Structure formats: structure tokens, C-alpha cells
Amino acid sequence: MTVYAIQNRWGGDGAPWHEGGIFNIGNRPDQKPIALKIESGDGGTSFSGTMTYQGEDPISVRATLVTTNCYRVENHWGGEGAPWHEAGLFLLGSRNGQNAVYFDLKSDDGGDTLNGTMRYQREGDISVKGAVQIGAITYNALNHWSGAGHPWHPGGQWVAGNRGPTAPVTALNVKSDDQGRTLAGTMSYLGDGPLQFRGTLIAANTYSVVNRTYEGESWLPGGTWVLGCRTNQNAVLIEAAFEAGIEGKMKYEGEGPIGLKLEPSVQIALADA
């Protein structure tokens, strides 16, 4: 997975840069993307185009919207008759109720940064710059409601942590008293004790996180996290274990608790779509 902290600019070269949320482009563990050129003809419900990974030629892309800003992506190479392969979930865009419809992004440094343009529905092109968010891990989320035995449903792609795969998040217990605009509680990293957690909403389902060990200690940056997947309906409770097969629970604003499972995002290498 390659997670980018994104900034956008409009109004010309002298205009300020603005928070653009978090994108995840690609789910290959040791191969970053260096180009993405895709466009939607249906308001961001689907995309088609090409992308390029380090050391490779461009490959075809098709993507289908699953939840807010989250797309199931497939690739193919080898010509028109070649099979499509699963590429996992991508996060593309950061707004509520306004899908992205165009991306033209390139990297000149092996995928550590991306620059280019993008477009949201009903707007013109805006500039993009992104930098890899070191240490962030992506997770595929699943939800179910109405009790055990009921089917699991897509819960989007979440992003958590800032210490990398050797020290992933193992637990998160947070709640909100302000409709999900902030989240507060505790969390744990592998091999570490509980930390205090505070997250502030900065984009759709996207939180700027700070941590500290105890009351009175200075808050330290904890990265930018994506928690939840709905449009204009924030998470207000999360009790999660970040481990495959372990079930937790969560609540969205205005609803009761639902089941939650989180599994690290991985590409099913060469699997036919």
C-alpha cells in the first residue's frame, strides 16, 4: 500500500495550498506508483485509464466506487485480450458527496511524491501535490448489523498508525461527543502500552491524530487517519482490534452499534478479477 498526504491548490501559482486528505494508490508492498491517469464518465462512480508502477510500463486501470472515496481497482497488461487482475481498494478523493472525476498524477522521485492535477464533480482542474505518509497502514473494513450470522458488508478502506508494519496499531477505543468532529480515547501499538488518542476531522472520514502517554504530557503528532466510510455520517464510536479475524464494533452518527472487522489491505497478486 502507498498512502499519500494530499494538498490541493486552485486560483493560480500564488494561491495557498489546502488540505486534500489521504489517498491510497496501489497495494504492492515494495513498489510505489509513479503515474496515474484515469477519468470518469459517470460522475465518479467508475474510472478507466492507466497507471504505472516503478520499473514497469503503463498498465490499464478500471475502478468501481464501493463506499465514499473508496474504489475497487483492477489492472490488466498484455493487450486487450489479457485478463483483469485484482489490485485491491484505492482511496481517491476526500470530499463528502462530491466524487473525484479525473486524475493526472506523476512522480519524479520513484513514487515518494506525486504532482499533477485532479478534478472534482462540477469543478475545474485543481493542482495536486502529495507525499508518502511514512508508517501509515491501510485496512479493508467490513461491517455487519442485526447480529451474528448476518452477512458482512464493505466498510471502506481505513488508514491508521504512523509506525509502519513492524509496529502496527493493535487496538483503538475512541468515541465522540460532537457528531464525529472529534474522537477521543485510547489506542495501542504492537509492543507498546496504551496511548491517549485525539483525532480532529479534516476531510471526509479523515482525522488529524495526536497522541500522548499521560495527562499533562505534550501531545505529539500521530499521523492522518481514515476512520469510517460514509458520506456526511461520521463514526462516533470505534472499539476495534486491528487484526484479521478479530471482531469489534462501531457506531455511526444516529445509529446503533454494528460489527467491525479490519484486515490489512493486500493485493491478491495475479488473481483474475
MOHU-V427675 format. One record per residue. N is the residue number from 0. PHI is phi in whole degrees, 0 to 359 (none if undefined). Layout:
BEGIN
N/PHI  N/PHI
END
This chain:
BEGIN
0/none  1/232  2/260  3/242  4/275  5/251  6/234  7/235  8/218  9/220  10/98  11/103  12/297  13/273  14/284  15/285  16/273  17/236  18/303  19/240  20/84  21/238  22/247  23/241  24/235  25/95  26/232  27/269  28/294  29/232  30/213  31/277  32/284  33/238  34/199  35/215  36/226  37/222  38/216  39/248  40/253  41/225  42/73  43/91  44/287  45/211  46/227  47/215  48/156  49/222  50/215  51/225  52/261  53/312  54/76  55/231  56/277  57/301  58/233  59/285  60/230  61/224  62/221  63/231  64/296  65/252  66/219  67/308  68/65  69/244  70/235  71/276  72/244  73/230  74/234  75/217  76/217  77/97  78/105  79/299  80/274  81/287  82/287  83/273  84/237  85/297  86/240  87/86  88/266  89/243  90/258  91/224  92/110  93/213  94/254  95/273  96/70  97/215  98/290  99/289  100/229  101/200  102/221  103/221  104/238  105/220  106/235  107/252  108/225  109/75  110/98  111/290  112/226  113/230  114/219  115/155  116/226  117/212  118/215  119/261  120/311  121/67  122/228  123/273  124/293  125/231  126/283  127/229  128/223  129/221  130/229  131/304  132/272  133/296  134/93  135/284  136/237  137/261  138/226  139/273  140/259  141/229  142/233  143/218  144/226  145/76  146/98  147/300  148/94  149/274  150/292  151/273  152/238  153/303  154/243  155/86  156/249  157/257  158/231  159/212  160/87  161/213  162/246  163/84  164/291  165/278  166/219  167/286  168/296  169/249  170/205  171/217  172/228  173/222  174/212  175/232  176/252  177/222  178/62  179/88  180/290  181/224  182/232  183/219  184/162  185/227  186/211  187/220  188/258  189/303  190/81  191/227  192/280  193/298  194/240  195/287  196/232  197/219  198/235  199/240  200/295  201/236  202/199  203/303  204/60  205/242  206/234  207/274  208/250  209/231  210/226  211/206  212/274  213/208  214/303  215/92  216/284  217/293  218/285  219/241  220/302  221/239  222/97  223/248  224/246  225/246  226/227  227/109  228/211  229/257  230/271  231/56  232/213  233/281  234/291  235/237  236/206  237/221  238/233  239/231  240/252  241/272  242/210  243/303  244/88  245/263  246/266  247/239  248/212  249/206  250/225  251/263  252/309  253/84  254/231  255/274  256/295  257/227  258/291  259/219  260/233  261/232  262/230  263/306  264/288  265/221  266/279  267/279  268/301  269/64  270/288  271/291  272/283
END
